[in-house]
């Protein structure tokens, strides 16, 4: 009795089955929308780059003891979106933290409410290609419990899925005595 090698048998039967499967399987959808696992956004918050940047600053700002609308913040970000502050270290090197939106809310939310933090955009440089945009947003922040003004730059990456804008990530660094904001980042260019 003659035996046929197993690989040859698998190849002989697999190729026609794959071709048949390709003919009978439904075609994948032409458009693969962003899968939303976050709260539905207010359409006005995500209608334009200006709108989503304004909403981002607004949602973290408020008076002492004022609860923030964290579901609103979640609704601005793609699922898996990141917030990444740079962190100066005692040895003068720089590190960064990578936070999910929920991590940011858990770590910073109580502090923002306790001190009455307010942040606003004071200048912007934006570039867009197709459905992606990058915004250098110079910010100024103050707390109700301290007269210190905090400034820095948010590097914000955005995506438009054809229906709305999404925040992909926010990466920022605060101004320090040895790192003043350059004048070019104190004026808006679009």
HELIX and SHEET records of a PDB file:
HELIX    1   1 UNK A    6  UNK A   24  1                                  19    
HELIX    2   2 UNK A   43  UNK A   45  5                                   3    
HELIX    3   3 UNK A   49  UNK A   60  1                                  12    
HELIX    4   4 UNK A   70  UNK A   76  1                                   7    
HELIX    5   5 UNK A  101  UNK A  115  1                                  15    
HELIX    6   6 UNK A  183  UNK A  186  5                                   4    
SHEET    1   A 3 UNK A  94  UNK A  96  0                                        
SHEET    2   A 3 UNK A  77  UNK A  88 -1                                        
SHEET    3   A 3 UNK A  99  UNK A 100 -1                                        
SHEET    1   B 6 UNK A  94  UNK A  96  0                                        
SHEET    2   B 6 UNK A  77  UNK A  88 -1                                        
SHEET    3   B 6 UNK A 165  UNK A 174  1                                        
SHEET    4   B 6 UNK A 146  UNK A 160 -1                                        
SHEET    5   B 6 UNK A 132  UNK A 143 -1                                        
SHEET    6   B 6 UNK A 117  UNK A 129 -1                                        
END                                                                             
